[in-house]
Amino acid sequence: MAETELERAEKRYVQAKARLQALKNRESTRQRKLDTRRKVILGGALMDLAERDSGAAAMLDRLIRNLPREHDRKAFADWRTPAPAPSGSDPETPS
């Protein structure tokens, strides 16, 4: 039986809708990955700064102690906040 023009249009509509949803899903995944990457980079930068700056070390310690989820706090149970190395240089200036 021959496909009517309406059936062809409906088929194209369903396919276009599926392509649009796939594009939305890919964009959402890309945004989540970018957000995660930013968090990892900032976390690493904060940990690095805490090794050089006692204020940052104290802030990092406070952040960990005040994590709202017990599961998240357990991830830091055996980890110690890095203590800044004593030096006469300015902690804001990278070595």
PASEBA-1860 file (N, C-alpha, C; in nm, 3 decimals):
! residues 95
1> MAETELER> 0.084/-0.117/0.000/0.000/0.000/0.000/0.090/0.124/0.000 ~ 0.057/0.223/-0.076/0.136/0.345/-0.090/0.117/0.435/0.033 ~ 0.227/0.495/0.071/0.228/0.586/0.185/0.165/0.719/0.142 ~ 0.076/0.771/0.224/0.013/0.898/0.190/0.107/1.012/0.227 ~ 0.077/1.129/0.175/0.159/1.246/0.205/0.155/1.277/0.355 ~ 0.040/1.259/0.417/0.025/1.283/0.560/0.112/1.186/0.640 ~ 0.114/1.061/0.603/0.196/0.960/0.672/0.345/0.991/0.658 ~ 0.385/1.035/0.539/0.525/1.071/0.518/0.563/1.191/0.604
9> AEKRYVQA> 0.473/1.290/0.610/0.499/1.408/0.691/0.507/1.371/0.839 ~ 0.418/1.285/0.886/0.422/1.241/1.025/0.551/1.166/1.056 ~ 0.595/1.084/0.961/0.718/1.008/0.980/0.838/1.104/0.989 ~ 0.842/1.204/0.900/0.950/1.302/0.904/0.946/1.382/1.035 ~ 0.825/1.414/1.081/0.809/1.487/1.206/0.865/1.406/1.324 ~ 0.831/1.279/1.331/0.880/1.193/1.440/1.032/1.182/1.434 ~ 1.088/1.169/1.314/1.234/1.159/1.299/1.301/1.289/1.340 ~ 1.245/1.402/1.299/1.303/1.532/1.335/1.295/1.552/1.486
17> KARLQALK> 1.186/1.512/1.546/1.170/1.524/1.691/1.275/1.438/1.763 ~ 1.302/1.319/1.712/1.404/1.231/1.771/1.543/1.291/1.756 ~ 1.572/1.352/1.639/1.701/1.417/1.619/1.718/1.535/1.714 ~ 1.612/1.613/1.732/1.617/1.726/1.822/1.644/1.679/1.966 ~ 1.577/1.574/2.010/1.598/1.522/2.145/1.741/1.471/2.161 ~ 1.794/1.405/2.059/1.932/1.356/2.065/2.030/1.473/2.076 ~ 2.005/1.581/2.002/2.090/1.700/2.012/2.083/1.762/2.151 ~ 1.963/1.770/2.205/1.947/1.824/2.340/2.021/1.738/2.442
25> NRESTRQR> 2.012/1.607/2.427/2.082/1.516/2.519/2.233/1.533/2.510 ~ 2.285/1.546/2.388/2.430/1.565/2.371/2.475/1.696/2.433 ~ 2.398/1.802/2.415/2.433/1.932/2.472/2.429/1.926/2.625 ~ 2.330/1.860/2.679/2.319/1.845/2.824/2.439/1.769/2.879 ~ 2.478/1.663/2.811/2.595/1.584/2.853/2.722/1.668/2.845 ~ 2.735/1.746/2.738/2.852/1.833/2.723/2.859/1.935/2.836 ~ 2.746/1.994/2.870/2.743/2.093/2.977/2.777/2.030/3.113 ~ 2.727/1.910/3.142/2.759/1.842/3.268/2.907/1.810/3.276
33> KLDTRRKV> 2.966/1.764/3.166/3.109/1.734/3.165/3.192/1.860/3.187 ~ 3.153/1.970/3.124/3.223/2.096/3.141/3.212/2.145/3.285 ~ 3.094/2.132/3.344/3.074/2.172/3.483/3.162/2.088/3.576 ~ 3.167/1.959/3.552/3.252/1.871/3.633/3.398/1.908/3.618 ~ 3.441/1.936/3.496/3.581/1.974/3.472/3.616/2.102/3.547 ~ 3.525/2.199/3.543/3.548/2.325/3.616/3.563/2.299/3.766 ~ 3.478/2.214/3.820/3.483/2.184/3.963/3.615/2.117/4.000 ~ 3.660/2.025/3.918/3.787/1.956/3.944/3.903/2.055/3.939
41> ILGGALMD> 3.903/2.142/3.838/4.011/2.240/3.824/4.012/2.335/3.944 ~ 3.895/2.386/3.982/3.888/2.477/4.097/3.928/2.407/4.226 ~ 3.886/2.282/4.242/3.924/2.207/4.362/4.074/2.189/4.370 ~ 4.136/2.156/4.258/4.281/2.140/4.255/4.352/2.270/4.283 ~ 4.300/2.379/4.228/4.360/2.510/4.252/4.349/2.549/4.399 ~ 4.235/2.520/4.460/4.216/2.550/4.602/4.310/2.465/4.688 ~ 4.325/2.338/4.655/4.417/2.251/4.730/4.560/2.300/4.716 ~ 4.598/2.342/4.596/4.732/2.394/4.574/4.754/2.523/4.653
49> LAERDSGA> 4.656/2.612/4.652/4.667/2.736/4.726/4.675/2.710/4.876 ~ 4.602/2.610/4.924/4.603/2.576/5.067/4.741/2.531/5.114 ~ 4.821/2.479/5.022/4.958/2.438/5.057/5.049/2.559/5.077 ~ 5.007/2.675/5.027/5.090/2.796/5.035/5.031/2.905/5.123 ~ 4.902/2.896/5.154/4.834/3.004/5.223/4.751/2.949/5.338 ~ 4.782/2.992/5.459/4.711/2.939/5.576/4.563/2.979/5.576 ~ 4.529/3.094/5.522/4.388/3.133/5.512/4.310/3.039/5.422 ~ 4.370/3.004/5.309/4.305/2.911/5.217/4.296/2.772/5.281
57> AAMLDRLI> 4.399/2.733/5.355/4.397/2.603/5.423/4.284/2.598/5.525 ~ 4.266/2.707/5.600/4.157/2.713/5.699/4.021/2.709/5.630 ~ 4.008/2.781/5.518/3.882/2.781/5.445/3.851/2.641/5.391 ~ 3.952/2.574/5.337/3.934/2.439/5.285/3.890/2.344/5.397 ~ 3.953/2.356/5.512/3.915/2.274/5.627/3.770/2.300/5.667 ~ 3.730/2.428/5.671/3.591/2.463/5.705/3.494/2.408/5.602 ~ 3.529/2.418/5.475/3.442/2.366/5.370/3.418/2.217/5.387 ~ 3.524/2.144/5.415/3.512/1.999/5.432/3.427/1.966/5.554
65> RNLPREHD> 3.454/2.035/5.666/3.378/2.007/5.789/3.230/2.040/5.773 ~ 3.198/2.134/5.687/3.059/2.178/5.671/2.988/2.119/5.550 ~ 3.046/2.016/5.491/2.976/1.951/5.381/2.844/1.896/5.433 ~ 2.735/1.921/5.363/2.604/1.882/5.416/2.577/1.731/5.415 ~ 2.638/1.659/5.323/2.609/1.515/5.313/2.719/1.434/5.381 ~ 2.677/1.345/5.468/2.770/1.258/5.540/2.856/1.177/5.441 ~ 2.794/1.132/5.335/2.865/1.053/5.234/2.982/1.133/5.176 ~ 2.962/1.262/5.154/3.069/1.347/5.100/3.179/1.367/5.204
73> RKAFADWR> 3.141/1.388/5.330/3.242/1.406/5.436/3.327/1.281/5.452 ~ 3.269/1.163/5.435/3.345/1.038/5.450/3.458/1.029/5.346 ~ 3.440/1.092/5.232/3.545/1.088/5.129/3.671/1.158/5.177 ~ 3.659/1.245/5.277/3.773/1.319/5.329/3.816/1.270/5.467 ~ 3.764/1.157/5.512/3.790/1.108/5.648/3.939/1.090/5.677 ~ 4.014/1.033/5.586/4.157/1.007/5.608/4.247/1.113/5.545 ~ 4.189/1.215/5.489/4.264/1.319/5.419/4.284/1.437/5.513 ~ 4.401/1.493/5.512/4.430/1.610/5.596/4.451/1.732/5.507
81> TPAPAPSG> 4.400/1.843/5.553/4.419/1.969/5.482/4.568/1.999/5.477 ~ 4.621/2.031/5.361/4.764/2.062/5.351/4.800/2.184/5.435 ~ 4.909/2.172/5.507/4.957/2.284/5.588/5.055/2.365/5.504 ~ 5.040/2.496/5.505/5.133/2.579/5.428/5.275/2.563/5.480 ~ 5.368/2.556/5.388/5.509/2.546/5.426/5.553/2.682/5.480 ~ 5.623/2.683/5.592/5.670/2.812/5.644/5.772/2.874/5.550 ~ 5.749/2.999/5.519/5.844/3.072/5.434/5.825/3.220/5.459 ~ 5.922/3.297/5.417/5.915/3.440/5.435/5.851/3.511/5.318
89> SDPETPS> 5.809/3.436/5.217/5.754/3.499/5.098/5.605/3.525/5.113 ~ 5.554/3.607/5.027/5.411/3.642/5.024/5.333/3.523/4.972 ~ 5.229/3.473/5.044/5.154/3.357/4.999/5.073/3.383/4.872 ~ 5.047/3.507/4.840/4.973/3.540/4.719/5.058/3.534/4.595 ~ 5.190/3.539/4.612/5.280/3.538/4.498/5.329/3.396/4.474 ~ 5.302/3.339/4.354/5.351/3.204/4.324/5.503/3.198/4.324 ~ 5.556/3.087/4.367/5.702/3.070/4.373/5.762/3.051/4.238
END
